[in-house]
Amino acid sequence: MTQDEMDVANPRGYLAVRLRDVVQRRWSADVQAIGVHGSLAHGDDTDGSDVNLVVVTYRPGTGPRPSLRRVDGILVDLSVVTADEGLRRARELTPRWPLVADRFLTTRALFDPHGWFAAQRDAHLGRLAEARPAEFSTLARRNWCIASSAHARAVRLAEWYDTDAALVLIAEARLHAAMVTGLLSRTYFRNRADAVKRTGLAGADMQELAAVLKTQAADLTARGRPVDGTLAALFD
């Protein structure tokens, strides 16, 4: 991608190009690819958006250091990964898949002479194609347990009138319940806010969330293993 292909009239696009140029100039022998993910990659960034820059290096310990800081009033999240590690991560399915898949599939290249980002996308799509439903159910079950535990603690804290702590935990429960939905439907999200919004959980109160968790528990049980089992089942 050339500088002209990035909207340099956009301050975030202009900053991304400047960052790319600095990285290429200072670490030209170490860097294999540079790209952006998140709202800038999707082309719908706003004045409050970050610049999420990823630098792909040939070897560990080379290139710039990862960083999170403001530059010219814009938050820059700079991540660094080796080419081999980045491809390994793209082939890995984790409980956070609904929140990380977007960057594997939609990263926008700023510098990529050998097509590394396309290889990352293909590696992830290939992994999804071979994944069995039971893999996603297992990952979803883990998120369900976290959501259920956070919900139960939020209820107790609300009963003790510790409203602030209860609100923190109910937000955690909403997010993990949203990831259950994402995993079971193989749907990935742009970010945490997008996850709870698209699953209808953004405004769910404790009773509504309890009903969602109950439905999810029944769904997971129907997929082969209950969320609450025996001691022996823990080691199966």
N, C-alpha and C positions, 0 to 999 in steps of 0.2 A: 504494500500500500504506500502510495506517495503522500507527501504532505498535502497535495491538492485534494486527495480523496478524503481526508479528514476535514471536517468543518472547522477550519481554523478561526472563523469568525465567532465560533462558540468558545468561550474562555476555557472550558474543560477540554475541548478538543485541541485547542492551541497549546494548553499546558501538557497534554499527553504527547504531542509532537515534540515539544521542547525536551521533555523527559527522555523520550526515545533518542533524540539526537545526542544528549549528554551521555546516556548509557553506551550508545554505539561509539562515541568518540573516546570515552575513557576505558571501555572494556571490549574493544573491537575483536580481540582474539578469543575472548571467553564466551561471547554471547551468540547463541544459535537463533533465538527468536525473541520478539517482544510483542506483546498484545495488550488489549484492554478487555475487561469483561464487565458485566453489570449494565447499568443504564446507558453508559456511553457506547457500549457495544450494540445495544438495542436501538440506539438513536432516539431515545426519549428522555434523556437527562434534563434536569431542571437546575435552577440556581442553587438548590440545596444538595445536589448530587455530588458524589465523590468521584475521584479518578482511581479506578482499580486497575493498576498496571501489573502485569506479570512478565518477569524476565526469565527466559529459559537459557541455562548455561550448559556447556559441554561437560564440565567436571564440577564435583562438589567443592565448596569453599572458594569459588571464583565469582566474578561479577560483583555487582553492588550488594550491600547488605539489605535485608528486608527492613522496611520502615513504615511507620504510620505517623504522619505529621501534616500540618497545614502548609501549603505553598501558595503564596499570593491569595490567601483567603479561601483556598479550596483544599479539602481534605484529600490527601494522597495516600492510598494503601498500596505499598509496593511489596510484592511477593516475589521470591526467587526460588526456582526449582531447577534441578538438572533435567536434561531431556529424558534420561532413563527413568528417573523417579516420577516425572510427570506422566509418562505413559503407564507406569505401574499403577499410579493412583487412578488413572482413567479406566483401568481394567478392574478396579476394586469396587465392590458394592458394600456400603456401610449403612448403619442406621440413619446417617445424615444425608443419604443419597438425594432426597427431594430438595435439599438446599445446596448441593454442590454440583449436581448434574448440569445446571445451566452453564456454568463456566467451561465444562468440557465440550459442550455442544455449540456455544454461541460466541466464544472469544473472537474478537476482531483483531486481525493481525496488523501491526504497524511496521513490523520487520520480520520477514519469514521466508528467506530465499529458498529453503529446502522443503517447505510445506509441512512444518512440524505440527502446527495447529490442526491441519486437516488430518494428520495421522492420529493426533489425540482424539479428535471427534470420531474417526473410524474405529479406533480401539474401544472407545466407550460404547458405540453403537453395536459393535461386535459382541461385547460382553453382555449387553442387554439382550441381544438376540439369543444367546445361549443360556441365559439365566432361567431357572425353573421357578414356577410360582411359589414353591416352598421356601426358596431363598428370600423372596420378598416378604413372605408371611413371618419368617423368623425375625427379620429386621423390624417389621412392623410390631411384632409382639414385644420387642425390647422397648420401643417407643411407647407402647401402650402401658407398660409397667411403670415407666417414668411419669407418664401423664396421670395415671391412676394414683400413684403415690403423692404427687404434687397436689392433686385435687383433694385427696384425703387430708393432707396437712393444711391446705387452705381452709377447709371446712372447720377444722379444729381451731385454727387461729382466729377465724371469724367469730367462733363461739366465745373465744376469750377476748374479743374486741380488739385484737391486734390487726386492724384493718390494713395497714400499710404492708405488713408482711404477707397477709393473705392475698393481696392484689398481685404481689410479685409472683407468688406460687401459682395463682390462677392463670397468669400470663404464661408461665412455663407449661402448665397443663394444656392450655389451648394449643401452644406451638407443637408439643409432642403428639397430641391428638391429631393435629393437622398433618403431621408427618406420617402417622398411621394411614390416614386416608391417601396420602400421596404414594406411599409404598404399595398399598393394596391395589391402587388403580394405575400404578406406574406413571404418576404425574409428578413432574418436578416444578419447583417454584422459583421465582426470581430472588426472593429473600424471605425473611421471617414474616414481615408484614404481609407480603403477598400470599404466603402460605395460609395464615389464619383468615385472611380476607376471602380468598378463593374457595376455602372449605366452609365458609359461613360461620366460623368460630370466633371472629374478631370481637363480637359483642356478646358472646355466650356467657350467661351467668352460671353460678355453681350448679343449679338444678338442670339447666339445659346441657351443660357439659357432662354431668353425671349420666344423663340419658344417652348422649353420644358415646360415652365410654362403655356403657352397657351394651349398646348395639354393636360396637366394635368388638367387644369381648365375645359376643355370640358369633360374629363373623369369623373371628380368629379360631374359635372352637370348631366351627363348621369346616375350616380349612385344615383340620387335622390334629390340633393340639389345643387344649383349653389354656386360658391364661392363668388359671389357678389349679395346680395339679398336686400330685403326691410327692413325697420326698424322693422316691425312686425315680419318678419322671424327671427330676431336676438333672439327673446325670445321663439321661437318654440322649 
